[in-house]
Amino acid sequence: MNILKKAVPASCLLLICISAFSQSKLSAGFNPDEYLQLLEIFNAQTSHLYKPLEQNQSEAKEGLTSLPAIPKPENYTMVYESPVVGLDNRWALWLKKDSSVAVISIRGTTTKTESWLENFYAAMLPAGGSLKVNDTTTFTYKLAENPDATVHTGWLIGLASLAPTILQEIKKYDSLGVKQFIIFGHSQGGALAFLTRSYLHYLPDSILPKDIVYKTYCSAAPKPGNLYYAYDFDYITRGGWAFRIVNEKDWVPETPFSIQTLQDFNEVNPFIHIRPALKKTGFLVRLYAMHIFNKLDRSSEKANKKFRKVLGKTLYKMVRKNLPPFPEPEYAHSMNYMPAGTPIILMPYKNYDTDFPYNGKNVFIHHGLEAYYLLTLHQYINLHPYKSK
């Protein structure tokens, strides 16, 4: 029996095939109801992987009344779930009940070692080129126009692993009339959502038609690449088509570490040309200024080199054990990580710390889906506790 017929209810197939006019359309701009539904989808897809909030809370503070559970998604049905690939990566496709919108939901970090290695493998690679995944597979990609744009190596491996099935399912549903896709991920899934959106944008027309509409929500996502990648992502999604949603108390979006050196600046800047400029000054001024400048420049370059060694070559040895026979790539110079996407900042409400108490050990208390869900309700829907549906 055809996989599509197994996965999609007959009513959905009918709507896909005969009605494009009555379908709801994605619109630009942050939509809190849309985001809440995405969190519900993600929770339904991944809740079996993590501790329930009630357990986290009881560990944080005995006797705390647990918050209501995130409700199940009512408007979407999962129609495809990928195999586990790469460094424990997986994604699922959810179809809206009126068959107007499909959601590409990319799961985040799991409890497995290889999933964490993907996060820590943070040396950078160029945002365009080829990545040899193994002896027989090479992933060719373009994620930005600027040749100076770079991205996180571990998450690029994740994208390379997920891309074949993502393309497969987009093509399948596009052929059935689904032209609107939301790309979503939380935490590591949010980082992968950045790269996925960029990858789809730069694919040639011969692979995917350009009339497909994509909207992207990167929830609790760390920084995906350097400044030039961030510029490019914000440009291709301009007009309100991509967002990074951040809990002000969440530390994960502040990672990875960022180090800026002279080589990270645009070519036209006074710092790169400071040495010849100082030659025009007096001897003592030149001597002192060069001493200070060289000291600062060496410090940043030394830190950059150290980070690339530890988060590149050292981590590679561990990644290789979990992803044989992955050959080590040649890393880019940059470690200048920057956030991307239009920021949606979720600020704590009056009793937030009572609902999500930090005990010194539960370091992900502000990173979880529950915190993001409740903050969104407070800030945009003005409801507490979770709204019933």
LODRENMI-132854 format. One record per residue (C-alpha): x negated, y negated, z negated; residue in one letter. Coordinates in steps of 0.25 Angstrom, whole numbers, plus 5000, padded with zeros to 4 digits. Example, Ala and Ser with C-alpha at 12.3 -4.5 7.8 and 13.67 -1.06 7.14 Angstrom:
2
495150184969A494550044971S
//
This chain:
389
500050005000M499549865003N498849794991I499549664994L500949734993K500549804980K500049674974A501049574978V502549584975P503449594987A504149464984S502749394984C502449454997L503749405003L503449264998L502049265003I502549305017C503749225020I503749105011S502648995011A503648875011F504248904997S502848924990Q502348834979S501048764983K499748734975L499548594973S498248514969A498048474955G497948544942F499248614938N499348654924P500448754926D499648814938E498448824928Y499248894917L499748994927Q498349024931L497849044917L499049144915E498649224928I497149224923F497649274909N498449384915A497349424923Q496249424913T496849434899S496449584897H494949534898L494949444886Y495349434871K496749384869P496849244863L497449294850E496249374847Q495249264851N496049174841Q496149274830S494649284831E494549124830A495449104819K496249204811E497749184810G497849094822L499149104829T498849154843S499249074855L500349134865P499749214876A499549154890I500849194898P500749294910K500849224924P502249224929E502049164942N500949244948Y500649394950T499249464951M499149524965V497749554966Y496549584956E495149594961S494249704957P493149674947V491949624955V490549554953G490249524938L491649564933D492449464942N493949484945R495049404951W496549414954A497549354963L498849314958W500049274967L501149174963K502549234963K502949144975D501649194982S501249044984S499949044976V498949154973A497949144961V496549194962I496249214947S494749244944I494549304931R493449254921G492349314913T492649444907T491949524895T491049594904K489549564905T489449544920E490549434919S489749354909W488549374917L489249304929E489449184920N488049174915F487449194929Y487449044931A486249014940A486748954952M486848994967L487148904979P488648874982A488448934996G487749055001G487749204999S487649284987L487149434988K488049504979V487449644981N486749724992D487949725001T488749594998T488349455000T489349344996F489349225005T489949094999Y490048945000K490548874988L490148724991A489648645003E488448584995N487148664996P486748624982D488048674976A487848794967T488648894959V488548994947H487949124952T488749214943G490149154948W489649164962L489449314960I490849314955G491449244967L490649334976A491249454969S492749404970L492749334983A493049454992P494349494985T494749344983I494649324998L495349455001Q496549414993E496649264998I496649325012K497749425009K498649325002Y498349215012D498849305023S500149315015L500349165015G499749135001V498949005004K498748954989Q497749014979F497348964965I495949004961I495849024946F494949064936G494649044921H493249044915S492349124924Q493549134933G493548984934G492148984939A492449084949L493649004954A492748884957F491848974966L493049044972T493748914976R492448864983S492248994990Y493648994996L493448855000H492248875009Y492649005015L492748995030P494148995037D493849125043S493949185029I495049105022L495949005028P495848865024K497348845021D497248915008I497448824996V496648854983Y496848784970K495748824959T495848824944Y494548854936C494948864922S493848864911A492848874922A491348854920P490548774930K490448844943P489248774950G488448654951N488848504954L488848524969Y489748644968Y490648574959A490748454969Y491048544980D492148624972F492848494968D492748444982Y493448564989I494548574978T494748424978R496148364976G496548454964G496248594969W495348644958A495248634943F494348674932R495148684919I494348664906V494648674891N493848564885E493448654874K492948774884D491448784885W491448874897V491748764908P490448694902E489648814908T488648854914P487548764909F487248644919S485848594922I485648474931Q484248454938T483848354948L484148454959Q485548454955D485748314959F486148264973N484948234982E485248084981V484848054967N483847974960P483348084951F482748174962I481948054967H481547994954I480048034955R479747954968P480547844962A479747844950L478447824958K478847684960K478847644945T477647614936G476747724932F477147734917L478647724921V478447834931R477647924922L478647914911Y479847924920A479348044927M478948114914H480448094909I481048134922F480148264924N480448304910K481948294912L481848364926D481048474921R481948504910S483248514918S482448604929E481848694918K483248714912A483848734926N482748844929K483048914915K484548914917F484348974932R483449074927K484249124915V485649114922L485149164935G483949264935K484149314921T485649324923L485449394936Y484749514930K486049534922M487049514933V486249604942R486549724932K488049694933N488049664948L487049744956P486449734965P486649584965F485349514970P484849384963E485249264971P484349134972E484949034962Y485148884965A484348784957H485548714951S486248744937M487048614937N488348674934Y489548584935M491048594933P491948594946A493448574948G494448464944T494348474928P495648504920I495248484906I496048544895L495848474882M496148534868P497548504862Y497748464847K497748614841N496948674852Y495848714842D496848784834T497348864845D495948894850F495048894838P493548914840Y492849004830N491448994835G491549124842K492649124851N491949034862V492949064873F494149014864I494248884873H493948954886H495149054886G496349054894L497249024882E496548894879A496648844893Y498148884894Y498548814882L497748694884L498348674898T499748694892L499448584882H498848484891Q499748504903Y501048574899I501048524885N501448664879L501048744867H500948854866P500948924880Y502148894888K503049004890S503349044904K
//
